[in-house]
Amino acid sequence: MHTLGQFSLLRRYFYITVGITLMVVGFYYFIMPASMVIGGVSGVGVLFSELFDIKVSYVVFALNLVLLGLGWLMLGRKSFIRSIYGSLLFPAILFIFETFSPPLAMPHDFLLYVTFGGFFLGLGFGIVIRFGGTSGGTDIPIKILHRLLDLPLSLSIYLVDGIIILSGIVVFYSESGISLGLYAILTTVIAGKVSDFMVAGWNT
């Protein structure tokens, strides 16, 4: 595997941008049409969009600004600088998609939403991580929980994303029962497997 030092700064940020764009593709075309509240700030964005009828990109942008400030205070300047590019780029690209790109013409098929949404999210996230970037968002509270409470990183991820997915189940329970939450979990599993492969290869 190439080491980080072998990539020029420009090349690194090019691939981080490609990765975040792929994440937005998966989220905008496959997660949002299904109203799935997956983990992360994007899941909170879907939740607030459904409740208050505002653009998801606005919610993601506002929450990422708050979390960046929290990261600066709790994790320090270095973590803030590493997080700022992805935290601002994701809602910016999502805003462009929401404003100029119509949804895909496709049946309301959750198998397609889960499979392709998870694939593109995982592919994009794997590229971002492989090139030393971060997508921002709930990465910050996850790291704070990990540091302050000395929780394993995996448990911190499960707690933060689990609370977000559970909130989606509660809000949409009268319409969908627990099915949207289960689809969100499946999407997250697929995304995790794809991102693992992108970062570590077949031997992960």
C-alpha positions as CSV (number, residue, x, y, z in Angstrom):
1,M,0.0,0.0,0.0
2,H,1.2,3.5,-0.8
3,T,2.2,5.5,2.2
4,L,0.7,9.0,2.8
5,G,4.1,10.7,2.2
6,Q,4.2,9.5,-1.4
7,F,1.2,11.5,-2.4
8,S,1.5,15.2,-3.1
9,L,-0.8,17.5,-1.2
10,L,-2.7,18.3,-4.4
11,R,-3.2,14.7,-5.3
12,R,-4.3,13.8,-1.8
13,Y,-7.0,16.5,-1.8
14,F,-8.1,15.6,-5.3
15,Y,-8.8,12.0,-4.2
16,I,-10.5,13.2,-0.9
17,T,-12.7,15.4,-3.1
18,V,-13.5,12.4,-5.3
19,G,-14.3,10.3,-2.3
20,I,-16.6,12.8,-0.7
21,T,-18.4,13.3,-4.1
22,L,-19.0,9.5,-4.3
23,M,-20.4,9.6,-0.7
24,V,-22.8,12.4,-1.8
25,V,-23.9,10.4,-4.9
26,G,-24.8,7.4,-2.6
27,F,-26.5,9.6,-0.1
28,Y,-28.4,11.9,-2.5
29,Y,-29.6,9.3,-5.1
30,F,-30.2,6.3,-2.8
31,I,-30.5,7.2,0.9
32,M,-32.5,10.5,0.7
33,P,-35.3,9.1,-1.6
34,A,-35.8,6.3,0.9
35,S,-35.9,8.7,3.9
36,M,-33.4,6.4,5.6
37,V,-31.9,7.9,8.7
38,I,-28.4,6.3,8.6
39,G,-25.7,7.2,11.1
40,G,-23.8,10.4,11.0
41,V,-24.7,14.0,10.4
42,S,-26.2,13.2,7.1
43,G,-28.7,10.9,8.9
44,V,-29.6,13.8,11.2
45,G,-30.0,15.9,8.1
46,V,-32.6,13.5,6.7
47,L,-34.4,13.5,10.0
48,F,-34.6,17.3,10.3
49,S,-35.5,17.7,6.6
50,E,-38.5,15.4,7.0
51,L,-39.6,17.1,10.2
52,F,-39.1,20.8,9.2
53,D,-39.0,20.7,5.4
54,I,-35.6,22.3,4.9
55,K,-32.7,21.2,2.6
56,V,-30.6,18.4,4.0
57,S,-27.5,20.3,3.0
58,Y,-28.4,23.2,5.2
59,V,-28.8,21.0,8.3
60,V,-25.5,19.1,7.6
61,F,-23.6,22.4,7.1
62,A,-25.0,23.9,10.3
63,L,-24.3,20.8,12.4
64,N,-20.8,20.4,10.9
65,L,-20.0,24.0,11.9
66,V,-21.1,23.3,15.5
67,L,-19.1,20.1,15.6
68,L,-16.0,21.7,14.2
69,G,-16.2,24.3,17.0
70,L,-16.6,21.5,19.5
71,G,-13.7,19.6,17.9
72,W,-11.5,22.7,18.2
73,L,-12.3,23.0,21.9
74,M,-12.2,19.3,22.9
75,L,-9.7,17.8,20.5
76,G,-7.4,20.7,19.6
77,R,-6.2,22.6,16.5
78,K,-4.7,19.6,14.6
79,S,-8.0,17.6,14.7
80,F,-9.9,20.8,13.6
81,I,-7.7,21.4,10.6
82,R,-7.9,17.7,9.5
83,S,-11.7,17.8,9.8
84,I,-12.5,21.2,8.2
85,Y,-12.1,20.3,4.5
86,G,-14.5,17.3,4.5
87,S,-16.9,18.9,7.0
88,L,-17.5,21.8,4.6
89,L,-17.1,20.0,1.3
90,F,-19.8,17.4,1.9
91,P,-22.7,19.8,2.5
92,A,-21.4,22.1,-0.4
93,I,-21.5,19.2,-2.9
94,L,-24.8,18.0,-1.5
95,F,-26.2,21.5,-1.9
96,I,-25.2,21.5,-5.6
97,F,-26.9,18.1,-6.1
98,E,-30.1,19.2,-4.3
99,T,-30.2,22.4,-6.3
100,F,-29.3,21.3,-9.8
101,S,-29.7,17.5,-10.1
102,P,-33.1,15.8,-10.2
103,P,-33.6,12.4,-8.5
104,L,-33.0,9.3,-10.5
105,A,-35.9,7.8,-12.3
106,M,-36.2,4.4,-10.5
107,P,-38.8,2.4,-8.7
108,H,-39.2,2.8,-4.9
109,D,-37.1,-0.3,-4.3
110,F,-35.3,-0.6,-0.9
111,L,-33.0,-3.3,-2.2
112,L,-31.6,-0.9,-4.7
113,Y,-31.4,1.9,-2.2
114,V,-29.6,-0.2,0.4
115,T,-27.2,-1.9,-2.0
116,F,-26.1,1.0,-4.1
117,G,-26.4,3.6,-1.3
118,G,-24.2,1.5,0.9
119,F,-21.8,0.8,-1.9
120,F,-21.2,4.4,-2.9
121,L,-21.0,5.6,0.7
122,G,-18.4,2.9,1.5
123,L,-16.4,3.4,-1.6
124,G,-16.2,7.2,-1.1
125,F,-15.5,6.9,2.6
126,G,-12.8,4.3,2.0
127,I,-11.1,6.6,-0.6
128,V,-11.2,9.6,1.9
129,I,-9.7,7.5,4.7
130,R,-7.0,5.9,2.4
131,F,-5.8,9.4,1.4
132,G,-5.6,10.7,5.0
133,G,-8.9,12.7,5.0
134,T,-12.0,12.7,7.1
135,S,-15.6,13.3,6.3
136,G,-16.0,15.4,9.5
137,G,-19.5,15.2,11.1
138,T,-19.9,12.7,13.8
139,D,-16.2,11.7,13.6
140,I,-15.8,14.5,16.1
141,P,-18.2,13.4,18.9
142,I,-17.0,9.8,18.3
143,K,-13.4,10.9,19.0
144,I,-14.6,12.9,22.0
145,L,-16.4,10.0,23.6
146,H,-13.4,7.8,22.9
147,R,-11.0,10.2,24.6
148,L,-13.2,11.5,27.5
149,L,-14.8,8.2,28.6
150,D,-12.0,5.9,27.4
151,L,-14.5,3.9,25.4
152,P,-13.2,1.7,22.5
153,L,-13.5,3.5,19.2
154,S,-15.9,0.9,17.8
155,L,-18.2,1.3,20.8
156,S,-18.2,5.1,20.4
157,I,-19.2,4.6,16.8
158,Y,-22.0,2.2,17.7
159,L,-23.3,4.6,20.4
160,V,-23.4,7.7,18.2
161,D,-24.7,6.1,15.0
162,G,-27.1,3.9,17.0
163,I,-28.7,6.9,18.7
164,I,-29.2,8.6,15.3
165,I,-30.7,5.5,13.7
166,L,-32.9,4.9,16.8
167,S,-34.2,8.5,16.5
168,G,-35.1,7.8,12.9
169,I,-37.1,4.7,13.9
170,V,-39.0,6.7,16.6
171,V,-39.8,9.6,14.2
172,F,-41.0,7.3,11.3
173,Y,-42.5,4.5,13.4
174,S,-46.1,5.4,12.6
175,E,-45.3,5.2,8.9
176,S,-42.8,2.4,8.6
177,G,-42.5,0.6,11.9
178,I,-38.9,-0.5,12.4
179,S,-38.3,-1.3,8.8
180,L,-36.5,1.9,7.9
181,G,-34.1,1.4,10.8
182,L,-33.3,-2.1,9.8
183,Y,-32.6,-0.9,6.2
184,A,-30.4,1.8,7.6
185,I,-28.4,-0.8,9.6
186,L,-28.0,-3.0,6.4
187,T,-26.8,0.1,4.5
188,T,-24.3,0.8,7.2
189,V,-23.0,-2.8,7.2
190,I,-22.5,-2.7,3.4
191,A,-20.8,0.7,3.5
192,G,-18.5,-0.6,6.2
193,K,-17.5,-3.7,4.3
194,V,-16.8,-1.7,1.1
195,S,-14.8,0.9,3.0
196,D,-12.8,-1.8,4.7
197,F,-11.9,-3.2,1.3
198,M,-10.8,0.2,0.0
199,V,-8.6,0.8,2.9
200,A,-7.1,-2.6,3.6
201,G,-7.8,-4.8,0.6
202,W,-9.1,-8.3,0.4
203,N,-7.2,-9.4,3.5
204,T,-9.2,-7.1,5.9
